[in-house]
Amino acid sequence: MRLFAVRHGETDFARERRFAGAREVPLTPRGRQQCEAVARALAGAFVGAVYASPLARARDSAALIAAPHKLDVRVEPAFREMAFGEWEGLTRADVALRCPAEFEAWRATPHAVQPPGGERLDAVAARVAAGLAALCDEHGGQTVVVVSHAIVTRLIVLAALGLGPDRLWSVDASPAGITEIEYQDNWVTVHRMNTLIHLDALDGELSEAAP
């Protein structure tokens, strides 16, 4: 199976570096434009299925990406974002101020932290792994797009590289970034990771429109 793992487009929370988690946060107009750029970048691929997290920001992003392939978006709960409980809606700076020890632990040992009312990272990694295994079983030999979130995309990449959740900050997942991974028998190859070149034209158009 060939997988294109895509983070949803920009939201106000992403721009402001707020924990979104399980909250419903809409795409910004720029976020929709980013996903249209992803759709153009993947239009030439022979995509067999497009999956999305249940959260609207991922589903709306996936619908734009699926449109050129005339595919319906298939919602998969395994790819929902990590729930951050009481941290949701707060900026990183807010959490660092209110819960300095917990926030420092999140930065240093994310796999060992459970935000109050939220999920543990290893539990998220387990459900993401189960979701990926199901996709490989169902879509062997096909190309699949999964539109999800920053934590989920990082975990997908780490698993492909043979690394654990403790290495969460070793990889990045930008809004509308594209990662391409090939699953072949018992081997996994990362062909590209968090590429953003498809957004260059969009950034150029925004610069020209600026006063």
C-alpha positions as protocol buffer text, in pm:
chain_id: "A"
residue {
  index: 1
  type: MET
  ca { x: 0 y: 0 z: 0 }
}
residue {
  index: 2
  type: ARG
  ca { x: 114 y: 351 z: -77 }
}
residue {
  index: 3
  type: LEU
  ca { x: -1 y: 605 z: 181 }
}
residue {
  index: 4
  type: PHE
  ca { x: -24 y: 980 z: 153 }
}
residue {
  index: 5
  type: ALA
  ca { x: -56 y: 1106 z: 512 }
}
residue {
  index: 6
  type: VAL
  ca { x: -177 y: 1467 z: 512 }
}
residue {
  index: 7
  type: ARG
  ca { x: -237 y: 1699 z: 803 }
}
residue {
  index: 8
  type: HIS
  ca { x: -552 y: 1907 z: 774 }
}
residue {
  index: 9
  type: GLY
  ca { x: -528 y: 2267 z: 655 }
}
residue {
  index: 10
  type: GLU
  ca { x: -467 y: 2571 z: 870 }
}
residue {
  index: 11
  type: THR
  ca { x: -702 y: 2660 z: 1156 }
}
residue {
  index: 12
  type: ASP
  ca { x: -693 y: 2959 z: 1388 }
}
residue {
  index: 13
  type: PHE
  ca { x: -584 y: 2724 z: 1668 }
}
residue {
  index: 14
  type: ALA
  ca { x: -293 y: 2595 z: 1460 }
}
residue {
  index: 15
  type: ARG
  ca { x: -184 y: 2947 z: 1372 }
}
residue {
  index: 16
  type: GLU
  ca { x: -206 y: 3055 z: 1737 }
}
residue {
  index: 17
  type: ARG
  ca { x: -37 y: 2734 z: 1861 }
}
residue {
  index: 18
  type: ARG
  ca { x: -336 y: 2633 z: 2072 }
}
residue {
  index: 19
  type: PHE
  ca { x: -412 y: 2277 z: 2175 }
}
residue {
  index: 20
  type: ALA
  ca { x: -716 y: 2173 z: 1968 }
}
residue {
  index: 21
  type: GLY
  ca { x: -738 y: 1802 z: 2043 }
}
residue {
  index: 22
  type: ALA
  ca { x: -1098 y: 1680 z: 2037 }
}
residue {
  index: 23
  type: ARG
  ca { x: -1243 y: 2028 z: 1987 }
}
residue {
  index: 24
  type: GLU
  ca { x: -1415 y: 2117 z: 1662 }
}
residue {
  index: 25
  type: VAL
  ca { x: -1213 y: 2397 z: 1506 }
}
residue {
  index: 26
  type: PRO
  ca { x: -1296 y: 2508 z: 1149 }
}
residue {
  index: 27
  type: LEU
  ca { x: -1049 y: 2558 z: 867 }
}
residue {
  index: 28
  type: THR
  ca { x: -951 y: 2915 z: 788 }
}
residue {
  index: 29
  type: PRO
  ca { x: -996 y: 3037 z: 428 }
}
residue {
  index: 30
  type: ARG
  ca { x: -621 y: 2987 z: 388 }
}
residue {
  index: 31
  type: GLY
  ca { x: -660 y: 2634 z: 523 }
}
residue {
  index: 32
  type: ARG
  ca { x: -911 y: 2553 z: 249 }
}
residue {
  index: 33
  type: GLN
  ca { x: -677 y: 2700 z: -13 }
}
residue {
  index: 34
  type: GLN
  ca { x: -395 y: 2483 z: 124 }
}
residue {
  index: 35
  type: CYS
  ca { x: -608 y: 2170 z: 86 }
}
residue {
  index: 36
  type: GLU
  ca { x: -702 y: 2270 z: -268 }
}
residue {
  index: 37
  type: ALA
  ca { x: -327 y: 2288 z: -335 }
}
residue {
  index: 38
  type: VAL
  ca { x: -286 y: 1938 z: -188 }
}
residue {
  index: 39
  type: ALA
  ca { x: -568 y: 1820 z: -416 }
}
residue {
  index: 40
  type: ARG
  ca { x: -384 y: 1957 z: -719 }
}
residue {
  index: 41
  type: ALA
  ca { x: -58 y: 1796 z: -607 }
}
residue {
  index: 42
  type: LEU
  ca { x: -222 y: 1453 z: -570 }
}
residue {
  index: 43
  type: ALA
  ca { x: -462 y: 1479 z: -864 }
}
residue {
  index: 44
  type: GLY
  ca { x: -237 y: 1262 z: -1082 }
}
residue {
  index: 45
  type: ALA
  ca { x: -211 y: 979 z: -830 }
}
residue {
  index: 46
  type: PHE
  ca { x: -436 y: 675 z: -874 }
}
residue {
  index: 47
  type: VAL
  ca { x: -601 y: 706 z: -534 }
}
residue {
  index: 48
  type: GLY
  ca { x: -823 y: 418 z: -429 }
}
residue {
  index: 49
  type: ALA
  ca { x: -961 y: 562 z: -104 }
}
residue {
  index: 50
  type: VAL
  ca { x: -953 y: 877 z: 106 }
}
residue {
  index: 51
  type: TYR
  ca { x: -987 y: 849 z: 483 }
}
residue {
  index: 52
  type: ALA
  ca { x: -1028 y: 1120 z: 746 }
}
residue {
  index: 53
  type: SER
  ca { x: -1043 y: 1168 z: 1118 }
}
residue {
  index: 54
  type: PRO
  ca { x: -1400 y: 1225 z: 1244 }
}
residue {
  index: 55
  type: LEU
  ca { x: -1318 y: 1589 z: 1329 }
}
residue {
  index: 56
  type: ALA
  ca { x: -1459 y: 1843 z: 1084 }
}
residue {
  index: 57
  type: ARG
  ca { x: -1127 y: 2012 z: 1009 }
}
residue {
  index: 58
  type: ALA
  ca { x: -995 y: 1680 z: 879 }
}
residue {
  index: 59
  type: ARG
  ca { x: -1317 y: 1577 z: 704 }
}
residue {
  index: 60
  type: ASP
  ca { x: -1347 y: 1912 z: 525 }
}
residue {
  index: 61
  type: SER
  ca { x: -981 y: 1895 z: 421 }
}
residue {
  index: 62
  type: ALA
  ca { x: -1027 y: 1539 z: 296 }
}
residue {
  index: 63
  type: ALA
  ca { x: -1336 y: 1632 z: 93 }
}
residue {
  index: 64
  type: LEU
  ca { x: -1134 y: 1888 z: -103 }
}
residue {
  index: 65
  type: ILE
  ca { x: -852 y: 1639 z: -160 }
}
residue {
  index: 66
  type: ALA
  ca { x: -1092 y: 1360 z: -263 }
}
residue {
  index: 67
  type: ALA
  ca { x: -1285 y: 1574 z: -513 }
}
residue {
  index: 68
  type: PRO
  ca { x: -1051 y: 1527 z: -816 }
}
residue {
  index: 69
  type: HIS
  ca { x: -1076 y: 1149 z: -768 }
}
residue {
  index: 70
  type: LYS
  ca { x: -1456 y: 1155 z: -731 }
}
residue {
  index: 71
  type: LEU
  ca { x: -1429 y: 960 z: -408 }
}
residue {
  index: 72
  type: ASP
  ca { x: -1635 y: 982 z: -91 }
}
residue {
  index: 73
  type: VAL
  ca { x: -1442 y: 1043 z: 229 }
}
residue {
  index: 74
  type: ARG
  ca { x: -1436 y: 745 z: 464 }
}
residue {
  index: 75
  type: VAL
  ca { x: -1433 y: 848 z: 831 }
}
residue {
  index: 76
  type: GLU
  ca { x: -1201 y: 644 z: 1054 }
}
residue {
  index: 77
  type: PRO
  ca { x: -1205 y: 711 z: 1432 }
}
residue {
  index: 78
  type: ALA
  ca { x: -858 y: 555 z: 1472 }
}
residue {
  index: 79
  type: PHE
  ca { x: -712 y: 869 z: 1312 }
}
residue {
  index: 80
  type: ARG
  ca { x: -878 y: 1127 z: 1538 }
}
residue {
  index: 81
  type: GLU
  ca { x: -646 y: 1370 z: 1713 }
}
residue {
  index: 82
  type: MET
  ca { x: -510 y: 1308 z: 2060 }
}
residue {
  index: 83
  type: ALA
  ca { x: -748 y: 1443 z: 2324 }
}
residue {
  index: 84
  type: PHE
  ca { x: -577 y: 1703 z: 2542 }
}
residue {
  index: 85
  type: GLY
  ca { x: -854 y: 1742 z: 2800 }
}
residue {
  index: 86
  type: GLU
  ca { x: -815 y: 2056 z: 3012 }
}
residue {
  index: 87
  type: TRP
  ca { x: -537 y: 2187 z: 2786 }
}
residue {
  index: 88
  type: GLU
  ca { x: -769 y: 2223 z: 2488 }
}
residue {
  index: 89
  type: GLY
  ca { x: -821 y: 2583 z: 2384 }
}
residue {
  index: 90
  type: LEU
  ca { x: -505 y: 2697 z: 2563 }
}
residue {
  index: 91
  type: THR
  ca { x: -188 y: 2812 z: 2392 }
}
residue {
  index: 92
  type: ARG
  ca { x: 144 y: 2644 z: 2461 }
}
residue {
  index: 93
  type: ALA
  ca { x: 241 y: 2954 z: 2661 }
}
residue {
  index: 94
  type: ASP
  ca { x: -80 y: 2928 z: 2868 }
}
residue {
  index: 95
  type: VAL
  ca { x: -11 y: 2567 z: 2961 }
}
residue {
  index: 96
  type: ALA
  ca { x: 355 y: 2643 z: 3037 }
}
residue {
  index: 97
  type: LEU
  ca { x: 241 y: 2914 z: 3278 }
}
residue {
  index: 98
  type: ARG
  ca { x: -39 y: 2719 z: 3446 }
}
residue {
  index: 99
  type: CYS
  ca { x: 123 y: 2375 z: 3455 }
}
residue {
  index: 100
  type: PRO
  ca { x: 499 y: 2430 z: 3421 }
}
residue {
  index: 101
  type: ALA
  ca { x: 608 y: 2084 z: 3537 }
}
residue {
  index: 102
  type: GLU
  ca { x: 354 y: 1900 z: 3321 }
}
residue {
  index: 103
  type: PHE
  ca { x: 431 y: 2113 z: 3018 }
}
residue {
  index: 104
  type: GLU
  ca { x: 805 y: 2061 z: 3055 }
}
residue {
  index: 105
  type: ALA
  ca { x: 742 y: 1686 z: 3078 }
}
residue {
  index: 106
  type: TRP
  ca { x: 530 y: 1706 z: 2761 }
}
residue {
  index: 107
  type: ARG
  ca { x: 821 y: 1868 z: 2582 }
}
residue {
  index: 108
  type: ALA
  ca { x: 1084 y: 1628 z: 2721 }
}
residue {
  index: 109
  type: THR
  ca { x: 901 y: 1294 z: 2760 }
}
residue {
  index: 110
  type: PRO
  ca { x: 566 y: 1322 z: 2578 }
}
residue {
  index: 111
  type: HIS
  ca { x: 503 y: 947 z: 2598 }
}
residue {
  index: 112
  type: ALA
  ca { x: 496 y: 967 z: 2979 }
}
residue {
  index: 113
  type: VAL
  ca { x: 240 y: 1249 z: 3008 }
}
residue {
  index: 114
  type: GLN
  ca { x: -139 y: 1238 z: 3026 }
}
residue {
  index: 115
  type: PRO
  ca { x: -298 y: 1585 z: 3016 }
}
residue {
  index: 116
  type: PRO
  ca { x: -578 y: 1616 z: 3274 }
}
residue {
  index: 117
  type: GLY
  ca { x: -888 y: 1464 z: 3116 }
}
residue {
  index: 118
  type: GLY
  ca { x: -693 y: 1373 z: 2802 }
}
residue {
  index: 119
  type: GLU
  ca { x: -524 y: 1070 z: 2645 }
}
residue {
  index: 120
  type: ARG
  ca { x: -182 y: 916 z: 2686 }
}
residue {
  index: 121
  type: LEU
  ca { x: 35 y: 930 z: 2376 }
}
residue {
  index: 122
  type: ASP
  ca { x: 103 y: 555 z: 2380 }
}
residue {
  index: 123
  type: ALA
  ca { x: -273 y: 487 z: 2370 }
}
residue {
  index: 124
  type: VAL
  ca { x: -304 y: 716 z: 2069 }
}
residue {
  index: 125
  type: ALA
  ca { x: -12 y: 537 z: 1902 }
}
residue {
  index: 126
  type: ALA
  ca { x: -182 y: 201 z: 1958 }
}
residue {
  index: 127
  type: ARG
  ca { x: -510 y: 304 z: 1794 }
}
residue {
  index: 128
  type: VAL
  ca { x: -330 y: 469 z: 1503 }
}
residue {
  index: 129
  type: ALA
  ca { x: -126 y: 151 z: 1448 }
}
residue {
  index: 130
  type: ALA
  ca { x: -445 y: -56 z: 1450 }
}
residue {
  index: 131
  type: GLY
  ca { x: -603 y: 179 z: 1198 }
}
residue {
  index: 132
  type: LEU
  ca { x: -301 y: 155 z: 967 }
}
residue {
  index: 133
  type: ALA
  ca { x: -295 y: -225 z: 991 }
}
residue {
  index: 134
  type: ALA
  ca { x: -662 y: -237 z: 888 }
}
residue {
  index: 135
  type: LEU
  ca { x: -590 y: -9 z: 590 }
}
residue {
  index: 136
  type: CYS
  ca { x: -301 y: -227 z: 475 }
}
residue {
  index: 137
  type: ASP
  ca { x: -525 y: -535 z: 497 }
}
residue {
  index: 138
  type: GLU
  ca { x: -805 y: -374 z: 298 }
}
residue {
  index: 139
  type: HIS
  ca { x: -605 y: -172 z: 43 }
}
residue {
  index: 140
  type: GLY
  ca { x: -306 y: -389 z: -45 }
}
residue {
  index: 141
  type: GLY
  ca { x: -156 y: -270 z: -374 }
}
residue {
  index: 142
  type: GLN
  ca { x: -355 y: 55 z: -368 }
}
residue {
  index: 143
  type: THR
  ca { x: -282 y: 419 z: -296 }
}
residue {
  index: 144
  type: VAL
  ca { x: -465 y: 565 z: 2 }
}
residue {
  index: 145
  type: VAL
  ca { x: -487 y: 917 z: 146 }
}
residue {
  index: 146
  type: VAL
  ca { x: -532 y: 966 z: 522 }
}
residue {
  index: 147
  type: VAL
  ca { x: -613 y: 1319 z: 637 }
}
residue {
  index: 148
  type: SER
  ca { x: -559 y: 1360 z: 1010 }
}
residue {
  index: 149
  type: HIS
  ca { x: -375 y: 1576 z: 1262 }
}
residue {
  index: 150
  type: ALA
  ca { x: -30 y: 1678 z: 1383 }
}
residue {
  index: 151
  type: ILE
  ca { x: 13 y: 1414 z: 1653 }
}
residue {
  index: 152
  type: VAL
  ca { x: -138 y: 1136 z: 1441 }
}
residue {
  index: 153
  type: THR
  ca { x: 77 y: 1219 z: 1139 }
}
residue {
  index: 154
  type: ARG
  ca { x: 392 y: 1227 z: 1354 }
}
residue {
  index: 155
  type: LEU
  ca { x: 306 y: 886 z: 1499 }
}
residue {
  index: 156
  type: ILE
  ca { x: 252 y: 740 z: 1150 }
}
residue {
  index: 157
  type: VAL
  ca { x: 596 y: 864 z: 1043 }
}
residue {
  index: 158
  type: LEU
  ca { x: 770 y: 748 z: 1360 }
}
residue {
  index: 159
  type: ALA
  ca { x: 625 y: 398 z: 1323 }
}
residue {
  index: 160
  type: ALA
  ca { x: 742 y: 387 z: 960 }
}
residue {
  index: 161
  type: LEU
  ca { x: 1094 y: 481 z: 1075 }
}
residue {
  index: 162
  type: GLY
  ca { x: 1093 y: 220 z: 1349 }
}
residue {
  index: 163
  type: LEU
  ca { x: 1083 y: 483 z: 1624 }
}
residue {
  index: 164
  type: GLY
  ca { x: 854 y: 505 z: 1925 }
}
residue {
  index: 165
  type: PRO
  ca { x: 623 y: 779 z: 2058 }
}
residue {
  index: 166
  type: ASP
  ca { x: 906 y: 903 z: 2282 }
}
residue {
  index: 167
  type: ARG
  ca { x: 1061 y: 1052 z: 1966 }
}
residue {
  index: 168
  type: LEU
  ca { x: 750 y: 1260 z: 1891 }
}
residue {
  index: 169
  type: TRP
  ca { x: 940 y: 1587 z: 1843 }
}
residue {
  index: 170
  type: SER
  ca { x: 1192 y: 1433 z: 1601 }
}
residue {
  index: 171
  type: VAL
  ca { x: 950 y: 1485 z: 1311 }
}
residue {
  index: 172
  type: ASP
  ca { x: 715 y: 1766 z: 1214 }
}
residue {
  index: 173
  type: ALA
  ca { x: 367 y: 1783 z: 1063 }
}
residue {
  index: 174
  type: SER
  ca { x: 274 y: 2121 z: 915 }
}
residue {
  index: 175
  type: PRO
  ca { x: -79 y: 2215 z: 806 }
}
residue {
  index: 176
  type: ALA
  ca { x: -141 y: 2059 z: 461 }
}
residue {
  index: 177
  type: GLY
  ca { x: 200 y: 1890 z: 464 }
}
residue {
  index: 178
  type: ILE
  ca { x: 226 y: 1573 z: 254 }
}
residue {
  index: 179
  type: THR
  ca { x: 405 y: 1259 z: 370 }
}
residue {
  index: 180
  type: GLU
  ca { x: 438 y: 958 z: 137 }
}
residue {
  index: 181
  type: ILE
  ca { x: 501 y: 610 z: 277 }
}
residue {
  index: 182
  type: GLU
  ca { x: 512 y: 270 z: 106 }
}
residue {
  index: 183
  type: TYR
  ca { x: 420 y: -48 z: 295 }
}
residue {
  index: 184
  type: GLN
  ca { x: 565 y: -355 z: 122 }
}
residue {
  index: 185
  type: ASP
  ca { x: 543 y: -699 z: 288 }
}
residue {
  index: 186
  type: ASN
  ca { x: 742 y: -654 z: 612 }
}
residue {
  index: 187
  type: TRP
  ca { x: 921 y: -340 z: 496 }
}
residue {
  index: 188
  type: VAL
  ca { x: 827 y: 28 z: 511 }
}
residue {
  index: 189
  type: THR
  ca { x: 984 y: 308 z: 306 }
}
residue {
  index: 190
  type: VAL
  ca { x: 932 y: 681 z: 368 }
}
residue {
  index: 191
  type: HIS
  ca { x: 956 y: 847 z: 26 }
}
residue {
  index: 192
  type: ARG
  ca { x: 891 y: 1203 z: 142 }
}
residue {
  index: 193
  type: MET
  ca { x: 804 y: 1365 z: 470 }
}
residue {
  index: 194
  type: ASN
  ca { x: 605 y: 1680 z: 544 }
}
residue {
  index: 195
  type: THR
  ca { x: 671 y: 1829 z: 198 }
}
residue {
  index: 196
  type: LEU
  ca { x: 527 y: 2177 z: 144 }
}
residue {
  index: 197
  type: ILE
  ca { x: 643 y: 2269 z: -206 }
}
residue {
  index: 198
  type: HIS
  ca { x: 284 y: 2247 z: -332 }
}
residue {
  index: 199
  type: LEU
  ca { x: 206 y: 2552 z: -114 }
}
residue {
  index: 200
  type: ASP
  ca { x: 475 y: 2773 z: -272 }
}
residue {
  index: 201
  type: ALA
  ca { x: 244 y: 2908 z: -542 }
}
residue {
  index: 202
  type: LEU
  ca { x: -22 y: 2982 z: -281 }
}
residue {
  index: 203
  type: ASP
  ca { x: 226 y: 3176 z: -69 }
}
residue {
  index: 204
  type: GLY
  ca { x: 335 y: 3369 z: -377 }
}
residue {
  index: 205
  type: GLU
  ca { x: -25 y: 3462 z: -461 }
}
residue {
  index: 206
  type: LEU
  ca { x: -81 y: 3586 z: -105 }
}
residue {
  index: 207
  type: SER
  ca { x: 237 y: 3796 z: -119 }
}
residue {
  index: 208
  type: GLU
  ca { x: 128 y: 3958 z: -445 }
}
residue {
  index: 209
  type: ALA
  ca { x: -213 y: 4037 z: -299 }
}
residue {
  index: 210
  type: ALA
  ca { x: -64 y: 4206 z: 8 }
}
residue {
  index: 211
  type: PRO
  ca { x: -64 y: 4589 z: 6 }
}
